[in-house]
């Protein structure tokens, strides 16, 4: 299966970007292995209702299992301190 992850780079507590893009790429590679990254700008409304505009990445990972995808989502959310990471099978 192939999966797409949408990852914002703003920290969920400070609502600001604490990790620069170059460092983020290395962290993503450590978590996801071989992947295709596309830089994004997104709008996200936090659980407290505050809306932010943030840099992020679409991460495409190919030929992995659902379990591997779930683990990657968890690790991405933990590493980047996110409220959520959107995971889509394609």
N, C-alpha and C positions, 0 to 999 in steps of 0.2 A: 504494500500500500504506500501511497505518497501522501505527505502531510504538509500543510501550510500553517505556520505559526505567525500571529501578529503580535509583536512585542513593542511596547512603548519603553522609552528610556527614562522617563521621569520617575523618581522615587515616590512611592505611595504616601510617605509621611510628609516629606518636604515639598512635594509636587514640583520639584525642579530636577534637572538632569545633573546627576552626580558623577556619572561615568561617561568619559568622552567616547566618540564613535570608534576610534581606533582600538581602544581598550575593549569596548563592547564587542567588536568583531572577534577579537581573540577569545573572549569569554564564551561567545556563542559557538565558536569553532570547538572549544573544549567540551561543551555540552552536547552539541549536535553532530560533530564530526563533519563529514562531507555534506555540503549544503550550498544553496544559492541564496544570496542576500540581496535584497532591494531596499534602499533607503526610502523611508516614508516620513510624511508629516501627518499627524492625526489629531483628532479632537476626541477627548475622553472626559466623561462626567464621572467623578469619583462618587463613592458611596455616600459621602456627606453632601453631595449636590454641587460641589465646585467643579466647574468645567475648565479644562486646560488644553492648550495646544502643545503637542510634544513631538519631538523627533522619535523615530523608531525604525524597525526593520520588519519586512516580510521575510520569513525564513522558509525556504522550500527544502524538504528532506525527502529522499526517494527510497523506496524499497525497505520500509521498516514496518514493524508490527504495531498494533494498537498499544500494547504494553510499553514498547519503546517510546512511542509518541507521548503517552501519558507521563512517563518518567521525564522526558525532555521538557514538557510543559511545566511540570512541578519544579524542575531544576532551574528553568528560566525564570519562573516567578520568584523563586527563593533568591537566586543570585542577583536579580535586578530589583528586588523588593517591590513587586507588582501586586495589585489587587487581583489581577487576572491576566492570563495569556490566552488569546483566542486560538483554538486548534481546529483545523478543518481538514477533512480527508478529501483528496481529489484524485 
